[in-house]
Amino acid sequence: MLDQVGPTPFLDTLWSWTQAITNERGLTPVRKHVTTMTARLTAHLPWICEQDWVVDFAEEIGDLVRATPRITMTEPRRELLKGVTCPSCGMTALVRHFPGDWAAECRNCPSVKLDDRYYEALVKTQAERAHDAVNT
Ligand SMILES: [Zn+2]
């Protein structure tokens, strides 16, 4: 399972810390929801940092933070941009990286790095050219 960090699922780790703080501080319980739990933990961070178990807390929350990119699919990925060709090599080789600094980069040409404006202009130009080719 993707949402497993070691033997303890993501939400259960947040939940056990949230409950510990709620019980120890005599607070009104919150719902078992990521937003409410993280809000509670964040609000009580100064107090948490004064507790003996802060090292365990930091370790377990750190594991969750490290696991988050896998769960949210924010790991680096690359998408091929179809229907548009590289202005340099003319191949369908333009890709976009997530996360990335450019709207498009060419797999073949290291110097081809297009920003949003350039990329959109390129898409438009090539679409018009294709349209003209069909109508002539
Ligand atoms: Zn190229």
Residues whose N, C-alpha, C, O or C-beta is under 5 A from the ligand:
A	BS01	ZN	C86 S88 C89 G90 C106 N108 C109
